[in-house]
Structures are given as structure tokens and as C-alpha cells.
Amino acid sequence: MDTRISLITLGVANVGRARAFYESLGWKASSASQDEVAFFQAGGMALGLFSRAALAEDAHLKDQGGSFGGITLAQNMASEEAVDHLLEEARQAGATILKPAQRVFWGGYSGYFADLDGHPWEVAYNPGFKLEADGSVTLPE
């Protein structure tokens, strides 16, 4: 397994309000941001803001009863095949597949697994985010 984090996504109550907060702290939103999601470059990785309910739904988790902490980690991959391979590696290591890899509404390909303690990881191929040779992600400006 390639050991890195590409993206941390925070599930928020109001994306516009959260985006304005981070921008007031000096963070610059990427052009990949939209009304329902915001992205910020954070060194060699990215921070995402997404509706908490939508994030739970995307990961196939219930946002009630303490089963979802409101945050996901993500690892971006260079291809759809690499996504499938990493999800299978995770499954063989004991992870629970939350959402099998599939083409998604934003134009990429992703799936989710939960580690042994239930932390959700998205494994994604995103053609709009440049994946550097060292594994870092560069968002569009």
C-alpha cells in the first residue's frame, strides 16, 4: 500500500459558511470548488468541505448514533485500476468495504473502506486533481 493522505474532508453544517470562515483565515479556495463543496490546497494535500449529511451518504454511513465522526480521509490514485487494487488490499488486510468503487457524479471513480476502528477512507481517481510523482495532490487554482 502506498502510504499517504491526499485529502481530508470535513463534514460541515453549511458549506458556504465554512468556506467563508476558512477564507477569512487566509485559505484560498481552488477553482474546483462549487456551491456544495470547497477545496483548499494544504501543502501536498488538500482540505475539503462537504455537507456532513452528504459526506455520510457518499461513504454509505449513517450520520446518527455516533457511527460517523464527520470526517473522511482520502487517498488519490493514478487510475481506476489502482483504486480497485488498493480497495482489495485494504479488504485483505481486514478493512470493511463501505462502498465498492464506482464512477461518481463529479467525474471520477471512488470507493470507501473502514479501517479496523471504523475510520472511513475514500480511495479515488480524480482526473481534475493532479497527482504528482511523490503522491502529493495539486488542485486547480
N, C-alpha and C positions, 0 to 999 in steps of 0.2 A: 504494500500500500504506500502510495506517495503521501508523505506526512506534511500536510499544510492546511491552513484555513484560508479560503478565498473570500468568504463573505459571512458577516454576522448580520442577521436580520432581526430587528426588534419589532414585536407586535405592539402597535400603538392604538390608542383610542381614536385619534384623529390625525391622519397623515399630514394634512396641511398645517395644523398647529405644531406638530412635532417637527416638520421641516423648517418652519419659521424659527422655532427655538434653536435648532442646530445652526441655521444660517446666522442667527443673531450671535452665536458663539464663534463665527468666522468660518464655518464649514461651507464649502461651495458645492451646490448640487450639480450632479452630472446631467448632461443633456438627455441621458437615458431615463431621467425622472419624468413621471407623469402625475396626474392628479391622485391616482390611487397607490402610487409607490414612489419613494425617493431614494436616490443612491448618492453616496458621498465617497470620494477616494479617501482612503485611510492608510497611507503608506503603500505597501504592496498588496493590500487587501481592500475590501470595501465594506461600508456600513449601509444597510438597507433599512428603510422604514416602510412598514406594510400594516394594514389593518390587522389587529390581533385576531379577530374572528376569521378573516380571510386567510391568514397565515396558518391558523389551526386547521381550517378546512383543506388548504393545499397540502398539508402534511398528513391528512387523514387522522387528525387528533381531535378529541373533544376538548373544548375550551371551558371546562367546568369541573368541579370536584378536585382541583389540584393536579390533574393529569397533564396539563400543559403549562409550562412556565413563561410562555410569551416570547421565547427566543429560539431561533434555529441557527445552527452553524451550517456552512456550505463549503463544498469543495468543487471548484470548477475543473472540468476535464477538457481535453483537446478534441474529443469526438464522442458521438453517441455510443460507439463500441466501448470506449474507455469508461463511460458511465455504467454500462451493463457489467463490465468486468469488475469495477470497484464495488458495486452493489452485491455481486456474487461473492467477492472476497469478504465483505462485511458479514454476509449471511453465514458463510462457512466459519467465520470467527465467533459466531454466536449472536450476531445482531438480529433484530426483528425487522423485517421489511414492512414498512408502514405504507408505502405507495410504490408499486413497481414502476420502473422507468417508462416514460411515455412522452410523446410530443405534447407540448404545453402551449397555452394561449399566447404567451409572449414570444413565441417563435423558436424556442429551444427544445431541449429534451432533458427531463429530470425525473428523479425518483427520490424517495426518502427511506432512511433506516433509523432505528433507535439503537443506541449502544446498550450495554448491559445494565445501565442505570436509567434508561429511558430517555436520554438526551437525543433530540431529533437532529439528524444530519441530512441536508439535501445534497445530492450528488447531481451535478448539472453540466450540460454542454450549452453554453450561451454564445451564439455566433456574434452577438453585439458587444461582448466584453473580451478584449484582447488578453489572451493567456500567454504570458512571457515564458521563455525557456526555463527560468528559475521557479516557475509556478505562481509568480505574482500576477495579479489581475490589474489591468489598466482600463478604467471606464472611459467612455467617450466624454469629451469636455463639455 
